[in-house]
Amino acid sequence: MFDSVLIANRGEIAVRIIRTLRALGIRSVAVHSDADRDAPHVHAADLAVRLPRGYLDIEGVVEAALRSGAQAVHPGYGFLAENAAFARRVADAGLVFVGPPPAAIEAMGDKIRARDTVAAAGVPVVPGLVPGEGPLDAARLEAIGLPALIKPSAGGGGKGMVLVRSAEEFPGALESARRTALAAFGDGTLLVERFVDGPRHIEIQVMADAHGNTVHLGERECSLQRRHQKIIEEAPSPLLDPETRERMGAAAVEAARSVGYVGAGTVEFIVPGSAGGAEFFFMEMNTRLQVEHPVTELVTGLDLVELQLRIAAGEPLAFGQGDVRLRGHAVEARVYAEDPARDFLPTGGRVLALREPAGVRVDSGLAEGMVVGSDYDPMLSKIVAWAPDRAGALRALDAALAETAILGVTTNVGFLRALLAHPDVVAGRLDTGLVERHLGDLAGDGVVPDEVLAAAALVLHHREPSDDPWDVGDGWRLGERAWTDHRYAKVRGSVGDAEIEVNGRSLSGRLELDAGEAVVTIDGITRRYATASDRGVVWLAEGGRAWPFPRHEPGDPADRPGGARGGDGVVRSPMPGTVLVVKAAEGDQVAAGQPLLVVEAMKMEHTVTAPADGVLTELRARTGQTVELDAVLAKVTPCE
């Protein structure tokens, strides 16, 4: 076994790998960008090395491993984890790559080659079109059937995929997909496959050693997705029976063997919704540890990172297929810095206060005081619950999410709770389109409950003593107590005994502050909110949801009808990120809905449009500029 291992990654996966290294008595070496110099994974490791050029710098990572005395490099997932050139460079430097051979990474990294390879091994594949078999044109498209899915051959994680429902859409969609593939992966080669309607996404965890032993560790149900990326995963799948599980597992093992696979890998299958699990098709193989590996660990009792390390050190698997037993049920939720009400746009900010749940597994890269920016993937943590049965696991996960409070950054925790409570999810009727179909109900209308508005007004009332000489502490004003307007509600009296008006309702309220908690009683009902404030913004969190409340400023444009979101002509950034393209100039006549700029974050582009017909009288953004969430980018003066 190794004495020292470098983790070529960041965030929660780096912290999770360090945990296993510590349990095995192996020295951990972290690497970090300048932005991550105080990140949790840096503090968790025994040694940390700066990467001036970031996590994608192959030579920088190898040099850090050599300088630190590491014997092996664990890539985690993302960044360089599925980069065959990196794996080869690590080996050339005399180090051990904790992952599969470069040839296996290359074989499975090319979707077309992977499809052909596994098909030759007898693994079922979706009917489709591949380069070299004639032009990718509308006539051939109709031959495989519509709708169809265009996929970058070199891609993964759903990036660059385009759904085509008619032959007329195909040429434009093909060019768009090719541009995205070139920008994201440096390879514009595309694969077109028949789109499987109402599909489930089920994957099999495989583990193979260098001695010819390959096993599968059961499946994971990953059908609950947004933007083609998983948000809830569970093991086992509520769909599969033991016979189908074994057939799918055997197909996954054959897929791994077909490329001489060694290490931990995941074979992903697409299951037609009408097939009931009887029919399944190979989708791709991820040649690394998966984000969702904890659910497999909880139902098998195995540490997959430890298995990776032992295999990389040359040890054979200590068990066979017959020894693998699945026990109970595990469900994982991914916590993202994103706003479901804004179509899952990335968010950001400083973590002012953090409360993570007890009694469940939490793989987290969070710490109070850290800044969540737009440089990296917006996933913050994973919360994983286990129980003897699926219903118990769902309840345990929901309770854990309800305990979670992340103040300072808008997250998807409230959305995850709504998703877990959806009747189809509870019943196990899952497919990859479920979130999109029910997004309106799941994301909510953004309306803050009256009791939360009242609580916010009380907290602001406590934090903002009035500078009005007539508005004294006892509330006296010409014989009566004064009302104080906090935008969200009006408060009269002290926080220990207050009258509150909110949305036309008159409420009685009381506030007690205790060590980061606001204990608020409204009309006899007491709730506890986690609370924190920064730069005039008070945050409250309760039941997994969090709300920011900026301090009221007289004359604020948001006080005017339509002023909060562009009604005053102000154009704001929908997310923290980088201005990729500026499509207009000051003085231009613009129309409502006309694209003005493109903002990019985490390889996600968002077009910012004009809020009204008018003249672009201000343009504050330039190409390449970094902007914060809600930063003013431009102003359109409406036509008279």
C-alpha positions in Angstrom: 0.0 0.0 0.0 1.1 3.6 -0.6 2.6 5.9 2.1 1.4 9.1 0.5 -1.3 10.0 -2.1 -2.0 13.3 -3.8 -5.6 14.2 -4.6 -5.9 16.1 -7.9 -9.2 17.6 -7.0 -11.1 20.0 -4.7 -14.3 20.3 -2.7 -16.3 17.5 -1.2 -14.7 14.7 -3.2 -11.2 15.7 -2.0 -12.4 15.8 1.6 -14.0 12.4 1.2 -10.9 10.8 -0.3 -8.8 12.3 2.6 -11.1 10.6 5.0 -10.3 7.2 3.7 -6.6 8.0 3.4 -6.6 9.0 7.1 -8.4 5.7 8.0 -5.7 3.7 6.2 -2.8 5.7 7.7 -1.8 7.2 4.4 -0.5 10.8 4.2 -2.8 13.0 2.1 -1.5 15.7 -0.2 -4.0 18.4 -1.4 -3.6 20.8 -4.3 -5.3 24.1 -4.5 -5.8 27.1 -6.8 -5.3 30.6 -5.5 -9.0 30.9 -5.0 -9.1 27.7 -2.9 -6.1 28.5 -0.6 -8.4 28.4 2.5 -10.8 25.8 1.3 -11.9 22.9 3.5 -9.9 20.2 1.6 -6.7 22.2 2.1 -7.2 22.3 5.8 -8.2 18.6 5.9 -5.0 17.4 4.2 -1.7 16.6 5.8 0.1 18.7 3.2 -1.1 21.2 0.5 0.6 22.4 -2.6 -0.4 25.5 -4.6 -1.3 25.1 -8.3 -0.7 28.5 -9.8 -2.4 27.5 -13.1 -5.3 25.6 -11.6 -6.6 22.1 -11.4 -6.4 21.3 -15.2 -2.6 21.9 -15.3 -1.3 18.4 -15.9 2.4 19.3 -15.5 1.6 21.4 -12.4 -0.2 18.4 -10.7 2.6 16.0 -11.6 5.2 18.4 -10.3 3.2 18.8 -7.1 3.1 15.0 -6.6 6.8 14.7 -7.1 7.7 17.6 -4.9 5.5 16.4 -2.1 6.8 12.8 -2.2 3.5 11.3 -3.1 3.6 7.8 -4.6 0.1 7.9 -6.3 -2.4 10.4 -7.6 -6.1 10.0 -7.1 -8.0 12.2 -9.6 -11.5 12.2 -7.9 -14.1 13.1 -10.5 -14.3 16.0 -13.0 -11.2 18.0 -13.9 -8.5 15.5 -15.1 -10.2 12.3 -13.9 -11.1 11.0 -17.3 -8.1 12.5 -19.2 -6.0 9.7 -20.7 -3.1 12.0 -21.3 -3.0 12.8 -17.6 -3.1 9.2 -16.6 -0.3 8.5 -19.0 1.8 11.4 -17.8 1.3 10.3 -14.1 2.6 6.9 -15.0 5.5 8.3 -17.1 6.6 10.3 -14.0 7.0 7.1 -12.0 3.7 7.6 -10.1 0.6 5.4 -9.8 -2.6 6.7 -11.3 -5.5 5.6 -9.1 -7.8 4.7 -11.9 -8.1 2.7 -15.1 -5.4 2.3 -17.8 -5.1 5.2 -20.3 -6.3 2.9 -23.1 -9.5 2.1 -21.3 -10.2 5.8 -20.6 -9.6 6.5 -24.3 -11.9 3.6 -25.4 -14.8 4.7 -23.2 -14.2 8.4 -23.6 -15.0 8.2 -27.3 -18.8 7.5 -27.3 -18.7 6.1 -30.8 -15.8 3.8 -30.2 -17.3 2.8 -26.8 -20.6 2.0 -28.5 -19.0 -0.2 -31.1 -16.8 -2.0 -28.6 -19.5 -2.9 -26.1 -21.9 -3.9 -28.9 -19.2 -6.3 -30.2 -19.2 -7.8 -26.6 -22.9 -8.4 -26.8 -24.1 -5.4 -24.7 -27.3 -3.9 -26.1 -27.0 -0.4 -27.6 -29.5 2.3 -28.8 -30.0 2.4 -32.6 -28.2 5.5 -33.9 -26.0 7.2 -36.5 -22.2 7.5 -36.2 -19.6 9.2 -38.3 -18.1 7.1 -41.0 -21.4 5.4 -41.9 -22.5 8.2 -44.2 -23.6 11.8 -43.7 -25.4 12.9 -40.6 -28.4 14.3 -42.5 -32.2 14.5 -42.1 -32.9 11.5 -44.4 -30.7 9.2 -42.3 -32.2 10.7 -39.1 -35.7 9.7 -40.1 -34.4 6.1 -40.7 -33.6 5.7 -37.0 -36.8 7.5 -35.9 -37.7 10.7 -34.2 -37.2 12.2 -31.7 -33.4 11.9 -31.7 -30.7 13.0 -29.4 -27.5 14.6 -30.7 -24.5 13.9 -28.3 -20.9 15.0 -28.4 -18.8 11.9 -28.8 -16.1 13.2 -26.4 -18.5 14.6 -23.9 -20.2 13.6 -20.7 -22.6 14.7 -17.9 -25.2 15.8 -20.4 -23.2 18.8 -21.7 -23.9 19.6 -25.3 -26.7 17.2 -25.9 -29.6 18.5 -28.1 -33.0 16.9 -28.5 -34.4 17.1 -32.1 -38.1 16.4 -32.6 -38.5 17.2 -36.3 -36.3 16.9 -39.4 -36.6 20.7 -39.9 -34.8 21.3 -36.6 -32.0 19.0 -37.4 -29.5 21.1 -39.4 -29.5 24.0 -36.9 -29.4 21.7 -33.9 -26.5 19.8 -35.4 -24.4 23.0 -35.9 -25.3 24.2 -32.4 -24.3 20.8 -30.9 -21.0 20.9 -32.8 -20.1 24.4 -31.6 -20.8 23.4 -28.0 -18.8 20.2 -28.3 -15.8 22.0 -29.8 -16.0 24.7 -27.0 -16.4 22.3 -24.1 -14.4 19.2 -25.2 -12.2 20.4 -28.1 -13.8 17.8 -30.4 -16.8 18.4 -32.6 -17.5 14.8 -33.5 -21.2 14.0 -32.9 -23.3 10.8 -32.3 -27.0 10.8 -33.1 -29.2 8.2 -31.3 -32.9 7.5 -31.2 -34.4 9.3 -28.3 -35.9 6.9 -25.8 -39.1 8.5 -24.5 -39.9 8.5 -20.8 -36.6 6.7 -19.9 -35.1 5.8 -16.7 -31.3 6.2 -16.1 -29.9 3.2 -14.2 -26.2 2.6 -13.8 -24.1 -0.3 -12.5 -21.1 0.1 -10.4 -18.2 -2.2 -11.5 -14.9 -2.9 -9.8 -12.0 -4.7 -11.6 -8.5 -5.6 -10.4 -5.4 -6.2 -12.4 -5.6 -10.0 -11.9 -8.6 -10.6 -14.2 -11.4 -10.3 -11.5 -14.4 -8.1 -12.3 -17.5 -7.7 -10.2 -20.5 -5.5 -10.1 -21.9 -3.9 -6.9 -25.5 -3.5 -7.9 -27.3 -0.6 -9.5 -28.1 3.0 -8.8 -31.3 4.7 -9.9 -30.3 8.2 -11.3 -33.5 9.2 -13.2 -34.2 12.4 -11.2 -32.2 15.0 -13.2 -32.2 18.6 -14.2 -30.3 19.9 -17.2 -29.4 16.2 -17.9 -27.5 16.1 -14.6 -28.5 14.0 -11.6 -29.8 15.5 -8.4 -31.3 12.5 -6.5 -29.8 9.0 -6.7 -30.7 5.9 -4.9 -29.7 2.2 -4.5 -31.1 -0.2 -5.3 -33.5 0.9 -8.0 -37.2 0.6 -7.2 -37.7 -0.8 -10.7 -35.4 -3.8 -11.0 -36.1 -7.3 -9.8 -33.2 -9.6 -8.9 -33.2 -11.3 -12.4 -33.0 -8.0 -14.3 -30.4 -6.7 -11.9 -28.2 -9.7 -12.7 -28.7 -9.3 -16.4 -27.8 -5.7 -16.3 -24.9 -6.4 -14.0 -23.6 -9.1 -16.3 -23.8 -6.7 -19.2 -21.9 -4.0 -17.3 -19.1 -6.5 -16.4 -18.8 -7.5 -20.1 -18.6 -3.8 -21.1 -15.7 -3.3 -18.6 -13.9 -6.4 -19.7 -14.2 -5.4 -23.4 -11.7 -2.6 -22.8 -9.5 -4.3 -20.3 -10.8 -2.2 -17.4 -9.1 -1.9 -14.0 -10.4 0.1 -11.1 -13.8 1.6 -10.2 -16.1 2.4 -13.1 -19.8 2.9 -13.8 -21.7 1.6 -16.8 -24.8 3.7 -17.5 -27.9 2.2 -19.1 -31.0 3.8 -20.4 -34.2 1.9 -19.7 -37.3 2.6 -21.8 -40.2 3.7 -19.6 -42.6 1.2 -21.1 -40.2 -1.7 -20.8 -40.5 -2.2 -17.0 -36.8 -2.9 -16.8 -37.0 -5.8 -19.3 -35.2 -3.8 -22.0 -32.1 -1.7 -21.5 -29.4 -0.1 -23.6 -25.8 0.9 -23.0 -25.4 4.7 -22.8 -21.8 5.3 -21.7 -19.1 4.2 -19.2 -17.7 6.7 -16.7 -14.1 5.7 -16.1 -13.8 7.1 -12.6 -15.5 7.3 -9.2 -19.0 8.7 -9.5 -20.4 11.6 -7.5 -23.2 9.2 -6.3 -20.9 6.4 -5.1 -22.0 6.9 -1.4 -25.3 5.2 -2.0 -23.5 2.0 -3.2 -21.2 2.2 -0.2 -24.1 2.4 2.2 -26.0 -0.6 0.8 -22.9 -2.8 0.3 -20.8 -1.8 3.3 -17.8 -1.3 1.0 -15.5 1.7 0.9 -15.0 2.3 -2.9 -12.1 4.7 -2.4 -10.3 2.1 -0.3 -11.0 -0.5 -3.1 -9.6 1.9 -5.7 -6.4 2.4 -3.6 -5.9 -1.4 -3.0 -6.4 -2.2 -6.7 -4.0 0.6 -7.7 -1.4 -0.9 -5.3 -1.7 -4.2 -7.1 -3.9 -6.1 -4.7 -6.6 -8.5 -6.0 -10.2 -8.1 -5.0 -10.8 -9.8 -1.7 -14.3 -10.9 -2.7 -16.2 -12.4 -5.6 -19.6 -11.7 -7.2 -21.3 -14.1 -4.9 -20.1 -12.2 -1.8 -21.8 -9.0 -2.9 -25.0 -8.4 -0.9 -27.3 -5.3 -1.0 -28.7 -4.3 2.4 -31.4 -1.8 2.9 -31.9 1.4 0.8 -29.9 4.6 0.4 -30.8 7.9 -1.2 -28.5 10.8 -2.0 -29.4 14.4 -2.6 -27.0 16.8 -4.3 -26.9 20.3 -2.8 -26.2 22.9 -5.5 -25.5 26.7 -5.4 -28.4 27.3 -7.9 -31.8 28.9 -8.0 -34.5 26.5 -9.2 -36.9 29.4 -9.6 -34.5 30.9 -12.2 -34.2 27.7 -14.2 -31.4 26.4 -12.0 -29.0 29.3 -12.8 -25.8 29.1 -10.7 -25.7 31.4 -7.6 -22.9 32.4 -5.4 -21.9 34.4 -2.3 -20.2 34.0 1.1 -21.3 31.2 3.4 -22.3 33.3 6.4 -23.6 30.4 8.5 -23.7 26.7 8.0 -25.8 24.0 9.6 -25.4 20.5 8.3 -27.6 17.6 9.5 -26.6 14.9 12.0 -27.5 11.2 11.8 -26.9 10.9 8.1 -23.9 10.9 5.8 -22.8 14.3 4.6 -20.0 14.7 2.1 -19.3 18.4 2.1 -16.9 20.9 0.8 -18.4 23.8 2.8 -17.2 25.9 5.6 -18.4 29.1 7.2 -16.7 32.1 5.6 -15.8 30.5 2.3 -16.8 32.2 -0.9 -18.8 30.2 -3.5 -17.9 31.7 -6.8 -18.4 30.9 -10.5 -15.0 29.3 -11.2 -16.1 25.7 -10.4 -19.1 23.3 -10.5 -21.9 24.6 -8.3 -22.3 21.4 -6.3 -21.6 22.1 -2.6 -22.3 18.9 -0.8 -24.2 15.6 -0.8 -26.6 14.4 1.9 -27.1 10.6 2.0 -29.6 8.7 4.1 -29.9 4.9 4.7 -32.8 2.9 6.1 -33.9 -0.7 6.0 -36.4 0.2 3.3 -37.0 2.9 0.6 -39.8 4.7 2.4 -37.6 5.0 5.5 -34.7 6.3 3.5 -36.8 8.9 1.8 -38.2 10.1 5.2 -34.7 10.2 6.7 -33.3 12.2 3.8 -36.2 14.7 3.9 -35.7 15.2 7.6 -31.9 15.8 7.0 -32.6 18.4 4.3 -35.0 20.1 6.7 -32.1 20.5 9.2 -29.8 21.9 6.5 -29.2 25.7 6.6 -26.8 27.4 4.2 -27.0 31.2 4.8 -25.4 33.6 2.3 -25.9 31.4 -0.8 -29.1 30.5 -2.6 -29.3 26.7 -2.9 -31.7 24.0 -4.1 -32.4 22.4 -0.7 -36.0 23.5 -0.6 -36.5 22.2 -4.1 -35.0 18.8 -3.2 -37.5 18.5 -0.4 -40.4 19.3 -2.7 -39.1 16.7 -5.2 -38.8 14.0 -2.6 -42.4 14.6 -1.6 -43.8 14.3 -5.1 -46.2 11.4 -5.4 -44.4 9.9 -8.3 -41.1 9.9 -6.5 -42.6 8.4 -3.4 -44.2 5.7 -5.5 -41.0 5.0 -7.5 -42.5 6.1 -10.8 -39.4 7.8 -12.1 -38.1 9.0 -15.4 -35.6 11.6 -16.6 -38.3 14.0 -17.6 -40.1 14.1 -14.3 -38.4 17.3 -13.0 -39.0 19.2 -16.2 -42.7 18.2 -16.4 -43.4 19.3 -12.8 -40.8 22.1 -12.5 -43.5 24.8 -11.9 -44.9 23.1 -8.9 -41.5 21.9 -7.5 -39.7 25.2 -7.9 -42.6 27.2 -6.4 -43.8 30.7 -7.2 -41.0 32.4 -5.2 -43.6 34.0 -2.8 -42.2 34.2 0.7 -44.7 33.1 3.3 -46.3 35.8 5.4 -44.9 34.4 8.7 -41.3 34.5 7.2 -41.8 38.1 6.0 -43.0 39.0 9.5 -40.0 37.2 11.1 -37.6 39.1 8.7 -39.2 42.4 9.6 -38.8 41.7 13.3 -35.1 40.8 12.9 -34.5 43.9 10.8 -36.4 45.9 13.4 -34.1 44.6 16.1 -30.9 45.3 14.0 -31.8 48.8 12.8 -32.5 51.3 15.5 -34.2 54.3 14.0 -32.4 57.6 13.6 -35.7 59.4 13.7 -35.7 61.5 17.0 -39.5 61.1 17.2 -39.4 57.3 16.8 -38.1 56.5 20.3 -37.6 53.1 21.8 -41.1 53.0 23.3 -42.6 53.8 20.0 -44.2 57.1 21.1 -45.5 59.4 18.3 -48.2 61.9 19.2 -49.9 59.6 21.5 -49.4 56.3 19.6 -46.6 53.9 18.8 -44.9 54.5 15.4 -45.0 52.1 12.5 -41.6 51.3 11.0 -41.6 50.2 7.3 -39.2 47.4 6.6 -40.4 46.8 2.9 -41.5 43.3 3.8 -43.8 44.3 6.6 -44.6 47.2 9.0 -43.7 46.8 12.6 -44.9 48.8 15.6 -43.6 48.4 19.1 -40.6 46.5 20.5 -39.4 43.1 19.2 -40.6 41.6 22.5 -44.2 42.7 21.9 -44.8 43.8 18.3 -47.7 44.5 16.0 -46.9 43.5 12.4 -48.7 44.3 9.2 -47.9 42.1 6.2 -49.9 41.8 3.0 -52.9 43.4 4.6 -52.9 41.0 7.6 -52.4 42.2 11.2 -50.2 39.9 13.3 -48.8 39.8 16.8 -45.1 38.9 17.1 -42.2 38.4 19.4 -38.5 37.8 18.7 -35.7 36.3 20.8 -32.2 36.0 19.3 -30.0 33.2 20.6 -26.6 32.2 19.2 -27.3 32.5 15.5 -31.0 31.6 15.9 -34.0 33.8 15.7 -36.9 32.4 17.8 -40.0 34.0 16.4 -43.5 33.7 17.7 -46.2 34.9 15.3 -49.8 34.7 16.5 -48.9 32.1 19.1 -46.9 29.8 16.8 -43.2 29.7 17.5 -40.6 28.9 14.8 -36.8 28.8 15.0 -34.8 30.3 12.1 -31.1 30.1 11.5 -30.0 33.7 10.9 -27.0 35.7 9.7 -26.4 39.1 8.1 -23.8 40.7 5.9 -23.6 44.1 4.2 -27.1 45.1 5.0 -28.7 41.7 4.1 -30.4 39.5 6.7 -30.7 35.8 5.9 -33.3 33.5 7.5 -33.5 29.7 7.0 -36.0 27.2 8.2 -37.1 23.8 7.0 -34.4 23.6 4.3 -35.4 26.9 2.7 -33.4 30.2 3.0 -34.4 33.7 2.2 -32.3 36.9 1.9 -33.8 40.2 3.0 -31.9 43.4 2.0 -32.3 46.3 4.4 -34.8 48.9 3.2 -33.4 52.0 1.6 -35.7 54.9 0.9 -36.1 55.5 -2.8 -35.0 52.0 -3.7 -36.1 51.2 -7.3 -37.5 47.9 -6.0 -40.1 49.9 -4.2 -41.6 51.0 -7.5 -44.0 48.8 -9.4 -41.9 46.4 -11.5 -38.7 47.8 -10.1 -37.3 44.6 -8.7 -36.6 42.9 -12.0 -36.0 45.2 -14.9 -39.2 47.2 -14.8 -37.1 50.4 -14.4 -35.0 49.4 -17.4 -32.1 48.2 -15.4 -30.5 45.0 -16.8 -29.0 42.8 -14.1 -26.8 39.7 -14.2 -28.9 36.5 -13.7 -26.0 34.7 -12.1 -22.4 35.2 -10.9 -20.1 34.6 -13.9 -18.2 36.1 -16.8 -19.5 38.3 -19.6 -18.8 36.1 -22.6 -20.3 38.3 -25.4 -21.6 41.9 -25.6 -24.2 42.1 -28.4 -25.1 45.7 -28.3 -23.6 49.2 -27.8 -24.6 52.3 -26.0 -27.1 54.3 -28.0 -28.5 51.3 -29.8 -32.2 51.1 -30.3 -33.3 47.8 -28.9 -36.5 45.7 -28.7 -37.9 43.9 -25.8 -36.4 40.4 -25.6 -33.4 41.4 -27.8 -30.2 39.7 -26.7 -27.8 42.2 -25.1 -25.1 40.1 -23.5 -24.2 36.5 -22.7 -23.1 35.6 -19.2 -21.3 32.3 -18.6 -20.7 30.3 -15.4 -19.7 26.7 -14.9 -19.8 26.1 -18.7 -23.5 27.3 -18.7 -24.4 30.2 -20.9 -27.3 32.6 -20.2 -28.5 35.2 -22.7 -29.5 38.5 -21.0 -32.2 40.4 -23.0 -33.6 43.9 -23.1 -36.6 44.3 -20.6 -38.4 46.7 -22.9 -38.4 48.6 -26.2 -36.1 51.6 -25.9 -32.5 52.9 -26.1 -29.5 51.3 -24.5 -28.4 54.4 -22.5 -25.9 52.6 -20.2 -23.6 49.6 -20.8 -21.5 48.8 -17.8 -20.3 45.4 -18.8 -17.5 44.4 -21.2 -16.4 41.1 -22.6 -14.4 39.1 -20.1 -15.6 41.0 -17.1 -16.4 39.0 -13.9 -19.8 40.0 -12.5 -21.8 39.1 -9.4 -25.4 37.9 -9.1 -27.7 40.9 -9.8 -24.9 43.2 -10.8 -26.1 46.0 -13.0 -25.0 45.3 -16.6 -26.9 47.9 -18.6 -29.9 50.2 -18.6 -32.6 50.5 -21.3 -34.6 53.7 -21.3 -38.0 52.8 -22.5 -39.5 54.5 -25.6 -42.0 57.3 -24.7 
